[in-house]
Amino acid sequence: MIAGVKQVARVQAALIYGTLALTAAPIVAFAQTDAYPSRPVTLIVPFPPGGSSDIVMRLVGRRVSESIKQTIVIENRPGGAGNVAAMAIKNAPPDGYLLMMGHAGTHAINPSLYADLKFDPIKDFAPITALISFNNILVVPQSSPARSVAELVAYGKSKPEGLNYGSQGVGTSGHLLGELFAHHAGVKLTHVPYRGIAPAVTDTVAGRMDMLFSSYLSAAGNIESGKLRMLAIAGTQRHPRIPDIVTMPEAGFPEVQMQQWFGLFAPANTPAPIIAKLNEEFVKALQSDELKNRVLPQVASLIPGTPEDLSQLVARDIVRLGKVVRESGARVQ
Protein backbone atom coordinates (compact mmCIF):
# COMPACT_ATOMS: atom_id res chain seq x y z
CA MET A 1 0.00 0.00 0.00
CA ILE A 2 2.82 2.36 1.01
CA ALA A 3 4.73 1.42 -2.18
CA GLY A 4 1.66 2.27 -4.24
CA VAL A 5 1.35 5.65 -2.59
CA LYS A 6 5.04 6.38 -3.29
CA GLN A 7 4.60 5.42 -6.97
CA VAL A 8 1.61 7.78 -7.33
CA ALA A 9 3.63 10.53 -5.67
CA ARG A 10 6.48 9.99 -8.10
CA VAL A 11 4.12 10.18 -11.11
CA GLN A 12 2.50 13.35 -9.75
CA ALA A 13 5.92 14.90 -9.18
CA ALA A 14 6.98 14.01 -12.72
CA LEU A 15 3.81 15.55 -14.16
CA ILE A 16 4.27 18.71 -12.14
CA TYR A 17 7.94 18.97 -13.20
CA GLY A 18 7.02 18.43 -16.84
CA THR A 19 4.30 21.06 -16.68
CA LEU A 20 6.68 23.54 -15.09
CA ALA A 21 9.31 22.79 -17.76
CA LEU A 22 6.82 23.34 -20.57
CA THR A 23 5.65 26.55 -18.96
CA ALA A 24 9.19 27.78 -18.45
CA ALA A 25 10.27 27.17 -22.06
CA PRO A 26 8.24 30.02 -23.56
CA ILE A 27 9.34 32.27 -20.69
CA VAL A 28 13.02 31.54 -21.46
CA ALA A 29 12.45 32.07 -25.19
CA PHE A 30 10.64 35.33 -24.49
CA ALA A 31 13.47 36.47 -22.23
CA GLN A 32 15.99 35.72 -24.98
CA THR A 33 14.06 37.66 -27.63
CA ASP A 34 13.23 40.44 -25.19
CA ALA A 35 16.97 40.98 -24.59
CA TYR A 36 17.71 41.05 -28.33
CA PRO A 37 20.21 42.13 -29.48
CA SER A 38 22.79 41.28 -26.85
CA ARG A 39 25.75 41.13 -29.28
CA PRO A 40 26.74 42.50 -32.73
CA VAL A 41 24.47 41.82 -35.69
CA THR A 42 25.96 40.93 -39.09
CA LEU A 43 24.21 42.19 -42.19
CA ILE A 44 25.25 40.61 -45.49
CA VAL A 45 25.31 42.79 -48.62
CA PRO A 46 25.52 40.53 -51.71
CA PHE A 47 27.70 43.01 -53.64
CA PRO A 48 31.27 44.32 -53.31
CA PRO A 49 31.85 47.65 -51.52
CA GLY A 50 31.10 50.85 -53.40
CA GLY A 51 27.75 50.04 -55.00
CA SER A 52 24.46 51.79 -54.28
CA SER A 53 23.24 49.02 -51.97
CA ASP A 54 26.47 49.00 -49.98
CA ILE A 55 26.46 52.80 -49.57
CA VAL A 56 22.85 52.91 -48.35
CA MET A 57 23.22 49.88 -46.10
CA ARG A 58 26.20 51.39 -44.29
CA LEU A 59 24.27 54.60 -43.65
CA VAL A 60 21.23 52.70 -42.36
CA GLY A 61 23.37 50.27 -40.36
CA ARG A 62 25.16 53.10 -38.57
CA ARG A 63 21.89 54.70 -37.47
CA VAL A 64 20.41 51.40 -36.31
CA SER A 65 23.63 50.58 -34.45
CA GLU A 66 23.42 53.86 -32.54
CA SER A 67 19.82 53.14 -31.60
CA ILE A 68 20.17 49.52 -30.44
CA LYS A 69 23.59 50.09 -28.80
CA GLN A 70 25.10 47.17 -30.71
CA THR A 71 27.42 47.08 -33.70
CA ILE A 72 25.90 46.37 -37.12
CA VAL A 73 28.66 44.62 -39.07
CA ILE A 74 28.28 45.08 -42.84
CA GLU A 75 29.73 42.03 -44.59
CA ASN A 76 30.11 42.16 -48.37
CA ARG A 77 29.56 38.66 -49.74
CA PRO A 78 29.17 38.79 -53.55
CA GLY A 79 28.81 35.81 -55.85
CA GLY A 80 26.23 33.91 -57.84
CA ALA A 81 23.99 36.93 -58.45
CA GLY A 82 23.30 37.07 -54.71
CA ASN A 83 22.80 33.32 -54.32
CA VAL A 84 25.90 32.92 -52.12
CA ALA A 85 24.52 35.41 -49.61
CA ALA A 86 21.02 33.93 -49.82
CA MET A 87 22.29 30.45 -49.02
CA ALA A 88 24.17 31.82 -46.00
CA ILE A 89 20.89 33.20 -44.64
CA LYS A 90 18.96 30.03 -45.47
CA ASN A 91 21.42 27.98 -43.41
CA ALA A 92 21.84 30.46 -40.53
CA PRO A 93 20.31 30.05 -37.07
CA PRO A 94 17.00 31.96 -36.87
CA ASP A 95 18.16 34.18 -34.01
CA GLY A 96 18.34 37.59 -35.69
CA TYR A 97 22.13 37.88 -35.65
CA LEU A 98 22.66 37.24 -39.37
CA LEU A 99 20.57 39.28 -41.81
CA MET A 100 20.65 39.93 -45.55
CA MET A 101 20.01 42.80 -47.87
CA GLY A 102 18.07 40.90 -50.51
CA HIS A 103 16.88 42.47 -53.73
CA ALA A 104 14.76 41.99 -56.82
CA GLY A 105 17.49 39.77 -58.25
CA THR A 106 17.87 37.31 -55.38
CA HIS A 107 14.18 37.04 -54.52
CA ALA A 108 12.33 37.60 -57.80
CA ILE A 109 14.66 37.22 -60.81
CA ASN A 110 16.81 34.25 -59.78
CA PRO A 111 13.90 31.81 -59.35
CA SER A 112 13.28 32.10 -63.10
CA LEU A 113 16.90 32.64 -64.15
CA TYR A 114 18.50 29.63 -62.44
CA ALA A 115 17.46 26.12 -63.42
CA ASP A 116 18.45 24.62 -60.04
CA LEU A 117 18.08 27.28 -57.36
CA LYS A 118 19.02 25.92 -53.93
CA PHE A 119 16.67 28.12 -51.91
CA ASP A 120 13.02 29.15 -51.90
CA PRO A 121 12.69 32.97 -51.90
CA ILE A 122 9.51 32.79 -49.85
CA LYS A 123 9.79 29.74 -47.57
CA ASP A 124 13.46 30.19 -46.56
CA PHE A 125 13.31 33.85 -45.48
CA ALA A 126 11.53 36.06 -42.99
CA PRO A 127 10.86 39.53 -44.50
CA ILE A 128 11.64 42.52 -42.27
CA THR A 129 11.16 45.66 -44.37
CA ALA A 130 11.67 47.01 -47.86
CA LEU A 131 14.46 49.59 -48.03
CA ILE A 132 14.90 51.52 -51.30
CA SER A 133 13.89 51.33 -54.94
CA PHE A 134 15.05 52.95 -58.16
CA ASN A 135 15.12 52.63 -61.93
CA ASN A 136 18.48 52.21 -63.64
CA ILE A 137 19.92 54.88 -65.91
CA LEU A 138 21.29 54.06 -69.37
CA VAL A 139 24.72 55.71 -69.58
CA VAL A 140 27.49 55.80 -72.17
CA PRO A 141 31.10 57.00 -71.84
CA GLN A 142 32.01 60.58 -72.69
CA SER A 143 33.80 59.32 -75.82
CA SER A 144 30.62 57.73 -77.23
CA PRO A 145 29.16 59.36 -80.35
CA ALA A 146 25.63 58.65 -79.05
CA ARG A 147 23.67 61.61 -77.66
CA SER A 148 20.35 59.76 -77.57
CA VAL A 149 18.97 56.23 -77.44
CA ALA A 150 18.24 56.40 -81.18
CA GLU A 151 21.85 57.38 -81.88
CA LEU A 152 23.09 54.55 -79.66
CA VAL A 153 20.99 52.07 -81.65
CA ALA A 154 22.31 53.46 -84.92
CA TYR A 155 25.88 53.34 -83.59
CA GLY A 156 25.43 49.70 -82.55
CA LYS A 157 24.01 48.72 -85.92
CA SER A 158 26.93 50.38 -87.69
CA LYS A 159 29.43 48.08 -85.99
CA PRO A 160 29.52 44.45 -87.23
CA GLU A 161 30.71 43.26 -83.83
CA GLY A 162 28.02 45.26 -82.05
CA LEU A 163 28.50 46.88 -78.65
CA ASN A 164 29.78 45.73 -75.27
CA TYR A 165 27.80 46.43 -72.13
CA GLY A 166 28.69 45.84 -68.52
CA SER A 167 26.48 44.85 -65.62
CA GLN A 168 26.60 44.22 -61.88
CA GLY A 169 26.60 40.48 -62.60
CA VAL A 170 24.61 37.71 -64.25
CA GLY A 171 20.90 38.00 -63.51
CA THR A 172 21.02 41.56 -62.22
CA SER A 173 18.74 44.30 -63.49
CA GLY A 174 21.60 45.73 -65.56
CA HIS A 175 22.08 42.39 -67.30
CA LEU A 176 18.40 41.83 -68.07
CA LEU A 177 17.82 45.40 -69.24
CA GLY A 178 20.68 44.95 -71.69
CA GLU A 179 19.18 41.71 -72.98
CA LEU A 180 15.79 43.38 -73.41
CA PHE A 181 17.37 46.35 -75.17
CA ALA A 182 19.30 44.10 -77.56
CA HIS A 183 16.14 42.15 -78.39
CA HIS A 184 13.80 45.09 -78.92
CA ALA A 185 16.34 47.41 -80.61
CA GLY A 186 17.74 44.73 -82.87
CA VAL A 187 21.30 45.52 -81.83
CA LYS A 188 24.01 42.97 -81.12
CA LEU A 189 25.18 43.41 -77.52
CA THR A 190 27.89 41.42 -75.76
CA HIS A 191 27.30 41.12 -72.02
CA VAL A 192 30.29 41.54 -69.69
CA PRO A 193 29.34 40.71 -66.08
CA TYR A 194 31.33 42.27 -63.24
CA ARG A 195 31.51 41.51 -59.54
CA GLY A 196 29.47 44.56 -58.62
CA ILE A 197 28.66 47.90 -60.20
CA ALA A 198 31.80 49.85 -59.22
CA PRO A 199 34.21 48.09 -61.63
CA ALA A 200 31.56 48.16 -64.37
CA VAL A 201 31.29 51.94 -63.99
CA THR A 202 35.09 52.27 -64.04
CA ASP A 203 35.40 50.35 -67.31
CA THR A 204 32.54 52.27 -68.90
CA VAL A 205 34.19 55.58 -68.00
CA ALA A 206 37.40 54.27 -69.59
CA GLY A 207 35.52 53.38 -72.79
CA ARG A 208 36.06 49.65 -72.46
CA MET A 209 32.26 49.27 -72.26
CA ASP A 210 29.99 51.00 -74.77
CA MET A 211 27.01 51.30 -72.42
CA LEU A 212 25.75 50.43 -68.97
CA PHE A 213 22.47 50.34 -67.05
CA SER A 214 23.45 51.64 -63.60
CA SER A 215 21.79 53.15 -60.58
CA TYR A 216 22.27 56.92 -60.48
CA LEU A 217 23.76 56.59 -56.99
CA SER A 218 26.57 54.34 -58.21
CA ALA A 219 27.45 56.52 -61.21
CA ALA A 220 26.62 59.99 -59.83
CA GLY A 221 30.20 61.25 -59.49
CA ASN A 222 31.08 60.33 -63.05
CA ILE A 223 27.78 61.66 -64.39
CA GLU A 224 28.22 64.99 -62.66
CA SER A 225 31.84 65.28 -63.86
CA GLY A 226 30.79 64.56 -67.45
CA LYS A 227 32.68 61.28 -67.73
CA LEU A 228 29.40 59.44 -68.26
CA ARG A 229 26.45 60.68 -70.32
CA MET A 230 22.87 59.79 -69.41
CA LEU A 231 20.61 58.81 -72.28
CA ALA A 232 17.45 57.52 -70.59
CA ILE A 233 15.93 56.20 -67.38
CA ALA A 234 14.61 52.63 -67.47
CA GLY A 235 11.27 53.46 -65.88
CA THR A 236 7.82 54.66 -66.86
CA GLN A 237 8.21 58.20 -65.47
CA ARG A 238 10.88 60.88 -65.58
CA HIS A 239 12.50 61.61 -62.24
CA PRO A 240 12.31 65.14 -60.77
CA ARG A 241 16.02 65.00 -59.97
CA ILE A 242 16.85 64.59 -63.69
CA PRO A 243 13.73 65.94 -65.45
CA ASP A 244 15.43 66.36 -68.85
CA ILE A 245 16.30 62.65 -69.12
CA VAL A 246 13.70 60.75 -71.13
CA THR A 247 12.28 57.39 -70.15
CA MET A 248 12.99 54.29 -72.22
CA PRO A 249 9.30 54.18 -73.24
CA GLU A 250 9.60 57.78 -74.45
CA ALA A 251 12.69 56.75 -76.40
CA GLY A 252 10.63 54.10 -78.16
CA PHE A 253 11.33 51.06 -76.00
CA PRO A 254 8.45 50.55 -73.53
CA GLU A 255 9.58 46.99 -72.78
CA VAL A 256 13.00 48.10 -71.54
CA GLN A 257 12.21 49.17 -68.00
CA MET A 258 12.35 47.59 -64.56
CA GLN A 259 12.05 48.72 -60.95
CA GLN A 260 14.97 47.61 -58.78
CA TRP A 261 14.37 47.28 -55.05
CA PHE A 262 16.23 46.17 -51.93
CA GLY A 263 14.80 44.67 -48.76
CA LEU A 264 15.95 43.28 -45.42
CA PHE A 265 15.53 39.57 -44.66
CA ALA A 266 16.24 37.17 -41.78
CA PRO A 267 16.24 33.36 -41.84
CA ALA A 268 12.84 31.69 -41.83
CA ASN A 269 11.40 30.98 -38.36
CA THR A 270 13.12 33.95 -36.73
CA PRO A 271 10.91 34.77 -33.70
CA ALA A 272 8.22 37.36 -34.35
CA PRO A 273 9.39 39.68 -31.53
CA ILE A 274 12.84 39.90 -33.15
CA ILE A 275 11.34 40.62 -36.57
CA ALA A 276 9.16 43.33 -35.00
CA LYS A 277 12.17 44.86 -33.24
CA LEU A 278 14.24 44.91 -36.43
CA ASN A 279 11.37 46.35 -38.44
CA GLU A 280 10.89 49.15 -35.93
CA GLU A 281 14.58 50.07 -35.88
CA PHE A 282 15.23 49.93 -39.61
CA VAL A 283 12.04 51.78 -40.53
CA LYS A 284 12.95 54.50 -38.04
CA ALA A 285 16.43 54.81 -39.59
CA LEU A 286 15.01 54.97 -43.13
CA GLN A 287 12.65 57.76 -42.10
CA SER A 288 15.47 59.93 -40.76
CA ASP A 289 16.29 63.24 -42.45
CA GLU A 290 19.87 62.02 -43.01
CA LEU A 291 18.72 59.13 -45.18
CA LYS A 292 16.15 61.22 -47.02
CA ASN A 293 18.70 63.92 -47.79
CA ARG A 294 21.24 61.36 -48.97
CA VAL A 295 19.08 58.94 -50.95
CA LEU A 296 16.28 60.98 -52.53
CA PRO A 297 18.60 63.27 -54.56
CA GLN A 298 20.21 60.13 -56.02
CA VAL A 299 17.17 59.30 -58.16
CA ALA A 300 15.97 56.69 -55.66
CA SER A 301 13.04 56.28 -53.28
CA LEU A 302 12.87 55.12 -49.67
CA ILE A 303 10.15 52.47 -49.30
CA PRO A 304 10.10 51.25 -45.66
CA GLY A 305 7.05 49.28 -44.58
CA THR A 306 5.81 46.21 -42.77
CA PRO A 307 7.13 42.65 -43.18
CA GLU A 308 3.84 41.88 -44.95
CA ASP A 309 4.49 44.68 -47.46
CA LEU A 310 7.86 43.16 -48.37
CA SER A 311 6.35 39.67 -48.57
CA GLN A 312 3.74 40.92 -51.04
CA LEU A 313 6.42 42.73 -53.07
CA VAL A 314 8.43 39.50 -53.40
CA ALA A 315 5.38 37.46 -54.42
CA ARG A 316 4.34 40.08 -57.00
CA ASP A 317 7.79 40.39 -58.58
CA ILE A 318 8.41 36.64 -58.80
CA VAL A 319 5.59 36.76 -61.37
CA ARG A 320 6.36 40.18 -62.91
CA LEU A 321 10.13 39.80 -63.23
CA GLY A 322 9.86 36.15 -64.15
CA LYS A 323 8.11 37.41 -67.28
CA VAL A 324 11.01 39.81 -67.91
CA VAL A 325 13.51 36.94 -67.60
CA ARG A 326 11.58 34.86 -70.10
CA GLU A 327 11.32 37.79 -72.53
CA SER A 328 15.05 38.48 -72.24
CA GLY A 329 15.95 34.88 -73.04
CA ALA A 330 18.52 34.85 -70.20
CA ARG A 331 19.12 31.52 -68.46
CA VAL A 332 21.76 30.11 -66.12
CA GLN A 333 22.20 26.35 -65.77
C-alpha positions as CSV (number, residue, x, y, z in Angstrom):
1,M,0.0,0.0,0.0
2,I,2.8,2.4,1.0
3,A,4.7,1.4,-2.2
4,G,1.7,2.3,-4.2
5,V,1.4,5.7,-2.6
6,K,5.0,6.4,-3.3
7,Q,4.6,5.4,-7.0
8,V,1.6,7.8,-7.3
9,A,3.6,10.5,-5.7
10,R,6.5,10.0,-8.1
11,V,4.1,10.2,-11.1
12,Q,2.5,13.3,-9.7
13,A,5.9,14.9,-9.2
14,A,7.0,14.0,-12.7
15,L,3.8,15.5,-14.2
16,I,4.3,18.7,-12.1
17,Y,7.9,19.0,-13.2
18,G,7.0,18.4,-16.8
19,T,4.3,21.1,-16.7
20,L,6.7,23.5,-15.1
21,A,9.3,22.8,-17.8
22,L,6.8,23.3,-20.6
23,T,5.6,26.6,-19.0
24,A,9.2,27.8,-18.4
25,A,10.3,27.2,-22.1
26,P,8.2,30.0,-23.6
27,I,9.3,32.3,-20.7
28,V,13.0,31.5,-21.5
29,A,12.4,32.1,-25.2
30,F,10.6,35.3,-24.5
31,A,13.5,36.5,-22.2
32,Q,16.0,35.7,-25.0
33,T,14.1,37.7,-27.6
34,D,13.2,40.4,-25.2
35,A,17.0,41.0,-24.6
36,Y,17.7,41.1,-28.3
37,P,20.2,42.1,-29.5
38,S,22.8,41.3,-26.9
39,R,25.8,41.1,-29.3
40,P,26.7,42.5,-32.7
41,V,24.5,41.8,-35.7
42,T,26.0,40.9,-39.1
43,L,24.2,42.2,-42.2
44,I,25.2,40.6,-45.5
45,V,25.3,42.8,-48.6
46,P,25.5,40.5,-51.7
47,F,27.7,43.0,-53.6
48,P,31.3,44.3,-53.3
49,P,31.8,47.6,-51.5
50,G,31.1,50.8,-53.4
51,G,27.7,50.0,-55.0
52,S,24.5,51.8,-54.3
53,S,23.2,49.0,-52.0
54,D,26.5,49.0,-50.0
55,I,26.5,52.8,-49.6
56,V,22.9,52.9,-48.4
57,M,23.2,49.9,-46.1
58,R,26.2,51.4,-44.3
59,L,24.3,54.6,-43.6
60,V,21.2,52.7,-42.4
61,G,23.4,50.3,-40.4
62,R,25.2,53.1,-38.6
63,R,21.9,54.7,-37.5
64,V,20.4,51.4,-36.3
65,S,23.6,50.6,-34.4
66,E,23.4,53.9,-32.5
67,S,19.8,53.1,-31.6
68,I,20.2,49.5,-30.4
69,K,23.6,50.1,-28.8
70,Q,25.1,47.2,-30.7
71,T,27.4,47.1,-33.7
72,I,25.9,46.4,-37.1
73,V,28.7,44.6,-39.1
74,I,28.3,45.1,-42.8
75,E,29.7,42.0,-44.6
76,N,30.1,42.2,-48.4
77,R,29.6,38.7,-49.7
78,P,29.2,38.8,-53.5
79,G,28.8,35.8,-55.8
80,G,26.2,33.9,-57.8
81,A,24.0,36.9,-58.4
82,G,23.3,37.1,-54.7
83,N,22.8,33.3,-54.3
84,V,25.9,32.9,-52.1
85,A,24.5,35.4,-49.6
86,A,21.0,33.9,-49.8
87,M,22.3,30.5,-49.0
88,A,24.2,31.8,-46.0
89,I,20.9,33.2,-44.6
90,K,19.0,30.0,-45.5
91,N,21.4,28.0,-43.4
92,A,21.8,30.5,-40.5
93,P,20.3,30.1,-37.1
94,P,17.0,32.0,-36.9
95,D,18.2,34.2,-34.0
96,G,18.3,37.6,-35.7
97,Y,22.1,37.9,-35.7
98,L,22.7,37.2,-39.4
99,L,20.6,39.3,-41.8
100,M,20.6,39.9,-45.6
101,M,20.0,42.8,-47.9
102,G,18.1,40.9,-50.5
103,H,16.9,42.5,-53.7
104,A,14.8,42.0,-56.8
105,G,17.5,39.8,-58.3
106,T,17.9,37.3,-55.4
107,H,14.2,37.0,-54.5
108,A,12.3,37.6,-57.8
109,I,14.7,37.2,-60.8
110,N,16.8,34.3,-59.8
111,P,13.9,31.8,-59.3
112,S,13.3,32.1,-63.1
113,L,16.9,32.6,-64.2
114,Y,18.5,29.6,-62.4
115,A,17.5,26.1,-63.4
116,D,18.4,24.6,-60.0
117,L,18.1,27.3,-57.4
118,K,19.0,25.9,-53.9
119,F,16.7,28.1,-51.9
120,D,13.0,29.1,-51.9
121,P,12.7,33.0,-51.9
122,I,9.5,32.8,-49.9
123,K,9.8,29.7,-47.6
124,D,13.5,30.2,-46.6
125,F,13.3,33.8,-45.5
126,A,11.5,36.1,-43.0
127,P,10.9,39.5,-44.5
128,I,11.6,42.5,-42.3
129,T,11.2,45.7,-44.4
130,A,11.7,47.0,-47.9
131,L,14.5,49.6,-48.0
132,I,14.9,51.5,-51.3
133,S,13.9,51.3,-54.9
134,F,15.1,52.9,-58.2
135,N,15.1,52.6,-61.9
136,N,18.5,52.2,-63.6
137,I,19.9,54.9,-65.9
138,L,21.3,54.1,-69.4
139,V,24.7,55.7,-69.6
140,V,27.5,55.8,-72.2
141,P,31.1,57.0,-71.8
142,Q,32.0,60.6,-72.7
143,S,33.8,59.3,-75.8
144,S,30.6,57.7,-77.2
145,P,29.2,59.4,-80.4
146,A,25.6,58.7,-79.0
147,R,23.7,61.6,-77.7
148,S,20.3,59.8,-77.6
149,V,19.0,56.2,-77.4
150,A,18.2,56.4,-81.2
151,E,21.8,57.4,-81.9
152,L,23.1,54.6,-79.7
153,V,21.0,52.1,-81.6
154,A,22.3,53.5,-84.9
155,Y,25.9,53.3,-83.6
156,G,25.4,49.7,-82.6
157,K,24.0,48.7,-85.9
158,S,26.9,50.4,-87.7
159,K,29.4,48.1,-86.0
160,P,29.5,44.5,-87.2
161,E,30.7,43.3,-83.8
162,G,28.0,45.3,-82.0
163,L,28.5,46.9,-78.6
164,N,29.8,45.7,-75.3
165,Y,27.8,46.4,-72.1
166,G,28.7,45.8,-68.5
167,S,26.5,44.9,-65.6
168,Q,26.6,44.2,-61.9
169,G,26.6,40.5,-62.6
170,V,24.6,37.7,-64.2
171,G,20.9,38.0,-63.5
172,T,21.0,41.6,-62.2
173,S,18.7,44.3,-63.5
174,G,21.6,45.7,-65.6
175,H,22.1,42.4,-67.3
176,L,18.4,41.8,-68.1
177,L,17.8,45.4,-69.2
178,G,20.7,44.9,-71.7
179,E,19.2,41.7,-73.0
180,L,15.8,43.4,-73.4
181,F,17.4,46.4,-75.2
182,A,19.3,44.1,-77.6
183,H,16.1,42.2,-78.4
184,H,13.8,45.1,-78.9
185,A,16.3,47.4,-80.6
186,G,17.7,44.7,-82.9
187,V,21.3,45.5,-81.8
188,K,24.0,43.0,-81.1
189,L,25.2,43.4,-77.5
190,T,27.9,41.4,-75.8
191,H,27.3,41.1,-72.0
192,V,30.3,41.5,-69.7
193,P,29.3,40.7,-66.1
194,Y,31.3,42.3,-63.2
195,R,31.5,41.5,-59.5
196,G,29.5,44.6,-58.6
197,I,28.7,47.9,-60.2
198,A,31.8,49.9,-59.2
199,P,34.2,48.1,-61.6
200,A,31.6,48.2,-64.4
201,V,31.3,51.9,-64.0
202,T,35.1,52.3,-64.0
203,D,35.4,50.3,-67.3
204,T,32.5,52.3,-68.9
205,V,34.2,55.6,-68.0
206,A,37.4,54.3,-69.6
207,G,35.5,53.4,-72.8
208,R,36.1,49.6,-72.5
209,M,32.3,49.3,-72.3
210,D,30.0,51.0,-74.8
211,M,27.0,51.3,-72.4
212,L,25.7,50.4,-69.0
213,F,22.5,50.3,-67.1
214,S,23.5,51.6,-63.6
215,S,21.8,53.2,-60.6
216,Y,22.3,56.9,-60.5
217,L,23.8,56.6,-57.0
218,S,26.6,54.3,-58.2
219,A,27.4,56.5,-61.2
220,A,26.6,60.0,-59.8
221,G,30.2,61.3,-59.5
222,N,31.1,60.3,-63.1
223,I,27.8,61.7,-64.4
224,E,28.2,65.0,-62.7
225,S,31.8,65.3,-63.9
226,G,30.8,64.6,-67.4
227,K,32.7,61.3,-67.7
228,L,29.4,59.4,-68.3
229,R,26.5,60.7,-70.3
230,M,22.9,59.8,-69.4
231,L,20.6,58.8,-72.3
232,A,17.4,57.5,-70.6
233,I,15.9,56.2,-67.4
234,A,14.6,52.6,-67.5
235,G,11.3,53.5,-65.9
236,T,7.8,54.7,-66.9
237,Q,8.2,58.2,-65.5
238,R,10.9,60.9,-65.6
239,H,12.5,61.6,-62.2
240,P,12.3,65.1,-60.8
241,R,16.0,65.0,-60.0
242,I,16.8,64.6,-63.7
243,P,13.7,65.9,-65.5
244,D,15.4,66.4,-68.9
245,I,16.3,62.7,-69.1
246,V,13.7,60.8,-71.1
247,T,12.3,57.4,-70.1
248,M,13.0,54.3,-72.2
249,P,9.3,54.2,-73.2
250,E,9.6,57.8,-74.4
251,A,12.7,56.7,-76.4
252,G,10.6,54.1,-78.2
253,F,11.3,51.1,-76.0
254,P,8.4,50.6,-73.5
255,E,9.6,47.0,-72.8
256,V,13.0,48.1,-71.5
257,Q,12.2,49.2,-68.0
258,M,12.4,47.6,-64.6
259,Q,12.1,48.7,-61.0
260,Q,15.0,47.6,-58.8
261,W,14.4,47.3,-55.0
262,F,16.2,46.2,-51.9
263,G,14.8,44.7,-48.8
264,L,15.9,43.3,-45.4
265,F,15.5,39.6,-44.7
266,A,16.2,37.2,-41.8
267,P,16.2,33.4,-41.8
268,A,12.8,31.7,-41.8
269,N,11.4,31.0,-38.4
270,T,13.1,34.0,-36.7
271,P,10.9,34.8,-33.7
272,A,8.2,37.4,-34.4
273,P,9.4,39.7,-31.5
274,I,12.8,39.9,-33.1
275,I,11.3,40.6,-36.6
276,A,9.2,43.3,-35.0
277,K,12.2,44.9,-33.2
278,L,14.2,44.9,-36.4
279,N,11.4,46.3,-38.4
280,E,10.9,49.1,-35.9
281,E,14.6,50.1,-35.9
282,F,15.2,49.9,-39.6
283,V,12.0,51.8,-40.5
284,K,12.9,54.5,-38.0
285,A,16.4,54.8,-39.6
286,L,15.0,55.0,-43.1
287,Q,12.6,57.8,-42.1
288,S,15.5,59.9,-40.8
289,D,16.3,63.2,-42.5
290,E,19.9,62.0,-43.0
291,L,18.7,59.1,-45.2
292,K,16.1,61.2,-47.0
293,N,18.7,63.9,-47.8
294,R,21.2,61.4,-49.0
295,V,19.1,58.9,-51.0
296,L,16.3,61.0,-52.5
297,P,18.6,63.3,-54.6
298,Q,20.2,60.1,-56.0
299,V,17.2,59.3,-58.2
300,A,16.0,56.7,-55.7
301,S,13.0,56.3,-53.3
302,L,12.9,55.1,-49.7
303,I,10.2,52.5,-49.3
304,P,10.1,51.3,-45.7
305,G,7.1,49.3,-44.6
306,T,5.8,46.2,-42.8
307,P,7.1,42.7,-43.2
308,E,3.8,41.9,-45.0
309,D,4.5,44.7,-47.5
310,L,7.9,43.2,-48.4
311,S,6.4,39.7,-48.6
312,Q,3.7,40.9,-51.0
313,L,6.4,42.7,-53.1
314,V,8.4,39.5,-53.4
315,A,5.4,37.5,-54.4
316,R,4.3,40.1,-57.0
317,D,7.8,40.4,-58.6
318,I,8.4,36.6,-58.8
319,V,5.6,36.8,-61.4
320,R,6.4,40.2,-62.9
321,L,10.1,39.8,-63.2
322,G,9.9,36.1,-64.1
323,K,8.1,37.4,-67.3
324,V,11.0,39.8,-67.9
325,V,13.5,36.9,-67.6
326,R,11.6,34.9,-70.1
327,E,11.3,37.8,-72.5
328,S,15.1,38.5,-72.2
329,G,16.0,34.9,-73.0
330,A,18.5,34.9,-70.2
331,R,19.1,31.5,-68.5
332,V,21.8,30.1,-66.1
333,Q,22.2,26.4,-65.8
